[in-house]
Amino acid sequence: MLRNSCNVQHNIRPTNVKRGVAKSIVNLQALIAQASKAKKSKKQAKKITTAVMQEQLVSLERQMQNAATHLDFEKAITLREQWHALKQQIEK
């Protein structure tokens, strides 16, 4: 009722919005497809990143073993800390 009086006072005539449903759906479908594609590429990038991190873990393990063999325990401890930090990143 208040709305009607305001419309009359300001000479506003409400009208319905008319547009095709297909037009709205096409845009929505395109956005969904784009989001899906972005999600897939993000997953692929994460797989690659995880693989690289796994390789780094193996490298750190070798370096730790080598440092321990040469009785360089301080270096081995530093490498172990790096290994743990990288392992936590992978598990996230």
C-alpha positions in Angstrom: 0.0 0.0 0.0 2.8 2.4 0.9 4.6 1.3 -2.3 1.6 2.1 -4.4 1.2 5.6 -3.0 4.9 6.2 -3.5 4.6 5.0 -7.1 1.6 7.3 -7.7 3.3 10.2 -6.1 6.5 9.8 -8.3 4.6 8.8 -11.4 6.2 5.3 -11.5 4.5 2.5 -13.4 5.9 -0.9 -12.4 6.5 -3.2 -15.3 7.5 -6.9 -15.5 11.0 -7.8 -16.7 10.8 -10.0 -19.8 13.7 -11.9 -21.0 14.3 -15.3 -22.4 15.2 -18.1 -20.0 17.6 -19.6 -22.6 19.6 -16.4 -22.7 20.1 -16.6 -18.9 20.9 -20.3 -18.9 23.5 -20.0 -21.7 25.5 -17.5 -19.7 25.3 -19.6 -16.6 26.3 -22.7 -18.4 29.4 -20.9 -19.8 30.4 -19.7 -16.3 29.9 -23.2 -14.9 32.1 -24.7 -17.6 34.8 -22.1 -17.1 34.8 -22.7 -13.3 35.0 -26.4 -13.8 37.9 -26.1 -16.2 39.8 -23.8 -13.8 39.2 -26.3 -11.0 40.6 -29.1 -13.1 43.7 -27.1 -14.0 44.2 -26.2 -10.4 44.1 -29.8 -9.4 46.6 -30.7 -12.1 48.9 -28.0 -10.9 48.7 -29.3 -7.4 49.5 -32.8 -8.5 52.6 -31.4 -10.3 53.6 -29.4 -7.2 53.1 -32.4 -5.0 55.3 -34.5 -7.3 58.1 -31.9 -7.2 57.8 -31.7 -3.4 58.1 -35.5 -3.2 61.3 -35.4 -5.2 62.6 -32.7 -2.9 61.8 -34.9 0.1 63.9 -37.7 -1.4 66.7 -35.4 -2.1 66.7 -34.0 1.5 66.7 -37.6 2.8 69.8 -38.4 0.7 71.5 -35.2 1.9 70.6 -36.1 5.5 72.1 -39.6 5.2 75.2 -38.2 3.5 75.7 -35.6 6.3 75.2 -38.2 9.0 77.7 -40.5 7.3 80.3 -37.7 7.3 79.5 -37.0 11.0 78.1 -33.5 10.1 75.2 -33.8 12.5 74.4 -30.1 12.6 73.8 -30.1 8.9 71.7 -33.3 9.2 69.5 -31.7 11.8 69.0 -28.6 9.6 68.1 -30.9 6.7 65.7 -32.9 8.9 63.9 -29.7 9.9 63.5 -28.7 6.3 62.2 -32.2 5.5 59.6 -32.0 8.3 58.5 -28.6 7.1 58.1 -29.8 3.5 56.3 -33.0 4.6 53.7 -30.8 6.5 53.2 -28.7 3.4 52.5 -31.9 1.4 50.0 -33.2 3.9 47.9 -30.0 3.8 
